[in-house]
Amino acid sequence: MRGVHVDPRALTARAGGGATWGDYNYATHAYGLASTGGIVSTTGVGGLTLNGGIGYLTRGQGLSIDCPASAEVVTADGQVRTASAEENPDLFWAIRGGGGNFGVVTSFEFNVRPVKDAYVGLFFYELEHAGDLLRFFRDWIRDAPREYGAFPAFRVAPPLPFVPEDRHGDTFCVAIVHWTGPMDEGEKAMQPFRDLAPRVAEMCDVWPYPQLNGAFDGLFPKGIRSYWKGAYVMELTDEAIEAHPAHGPHAPDASSTMHLYPINGAAHDLSPSDTAFAYRSATYAAVILSAWQDPALDVERRQWVRDYYDAISPHSERGGYLGFMAEDDADKVEDNFAGNYPRLTEVKRAYDPGNLFRLNQNIVP
């Protein structure tokens, strides 16, 4: 169920429920088209889309849930239903941000837009500039053109060819920047991040969009152990900014990081009640992630994530992004859906009264 069929005239793409974003991008890029996927191309189209879908193209195209025109859903009673604005609209509303609570989505029909390449900039700064980066990002992203996507991070430098060899394995604050406007404007689009602070390493080039979407794949191979925490942030206050440099620089390896994704721009064009995604008014989604191979590191790596999350949570909303929830976040379900939770329980009761689909951020019917 990994097939992807693109109709370049209708500007739609139908993806099977088992497709990854790598599958999807391979098909759509052949026509110079794309829709909002995730940050790693091995992520499933279904899981990302049902949970909301934060990705590189969010500021220009909205969340992944803003792109579907319809979906085919097998509900708990075994019926195959079309969910769209015209057919089963309550189900269509709920699956766009309500997670896997309502059925098995066997295919999605997405609206796609012209996106072929991205001008990409990777900027590595010394840790002493972490506060400067976060303060600049806070002010800049508020009104940045929607062709921009960017996020700050803390990262242990892998052995990339543009990073000085004697700095491999050192920890930096990093800006990952991309521009999907005219490519001849890309170099100029990177200039604010050059002016921000001296760079230890820098890479700027035109990448095909699938290359951008797969840039982090090598850090998260299949079967790797992982632990996540996520938080929505309305405003990046000075107090919140102070919390990040106290924890981000202690990322234990290259597969451990904090990313601060912007979810403004086109994501704010809809209201929190237009889909089940309740945090349209947030400006950022923070994710703290550690991934590792050795089970002996389980306690240590989880603790780094928890300590970091505890430090930023007083400056964040009560709820977080479904895709960043771990098993020990089961008590946050109502907070994660916020004001949409009562309506979601009604839809759950209509389509899954026996709670068959419960291995998730579960909405109890």
Stockholm file with secondary structure:
# STOCKHOLM 1.0

chainA/1-365         MRGVHVDPRALTARAGGGATWGDYNYATHAYGLASTGGIVSTTGVGGLTLNGGIGYLTRGQGLSIDCPASAEVVTADGQVRTASAEENPDLFWAIRGGGGNFGVVTSFEFNVRPVKDAYVGLFFYELEHAGDLLRFFRDWIRDAPREYGAFPAFRVAPPLPFVPEDRHGDTFCVAIVHWTGPMDEGEKAMQPFRDLAPRVAEMCDVWPYPQLNGAFDGLFPKGIRSYWKGAYVMELTDEAIEAHPAHGPHAPDASSTMHLYPINGAAHDLSPSDTAFAYRSATYAAVILSAWQDPALDVERRQWVRDYYDAISPHSERGGYLGFMAEDDADKVEDNFAGNYPRLTEVKRAYDPGNLFRLNQNIVP
#=GR chainA/1-365 SS CCCEEEETTTTEEEEETTCBHHHHHHHHHTTTEECCCCSSTTSBHHHHHHHCCCCTTHHHHCCGGGSEEEEEEECTTSCEEEEESSSSHHHHHHHTTSTTSSCEEEEEEEECEECCEEEEEEEEECGGGHHHHHHHHHHHTTTCCTTEEEEEEEEECCCCTTSCGGGTTCEEEEEEEEECSCGGGHHHHHHHHHHHSCCSEEEEEEEEHHHHHTTTGGGSCTTCEEEEEEEEESCCCHHHHHHTTTTGGGCCSTTEEEEEEECCGGGGSSCTTTSSCCCTTCSEEEEEEEEESCGGGHHHHHHHHHHHHHHHGGGSCSCCCGGGCCGGGGGGHHHHHGGGHHHHHHHHHHHCTTCCCCSSSCCCC
#=GC SS_cons         CCCEEEETTTTEEEEETTCBHHHHHHHHHTTTEECCCCSSTTSBHHHHHHHCCCCTTHHHHCCGGGSEEEEEEECTTSCEEEEESSSSHHHHHHHTTSTTSSCEEEEEEEECEECCEEEEEEEEECGGGHHHHHHHHHHHTTTCCTTEEEEEEEEECCCCTTSCGGGTTCEEEEEEEEECSCGGGHHHHHHHHHHHSCCSEEEEEEEEHHHHHTTTGGGSCTTCEEEEEEEEESCCCHHHHHHTTTTGGGCCSTTEEEEEEECCGGGGSSCTTTSSCCCTTCSEEEEEEEEESCGGGHHHHHHHHHHHHHHHGGGSCSCCCGGGCCGGGGGGHHHHHGGGHHHHHHHHHHHCTTCCCCSSSCCCC
//
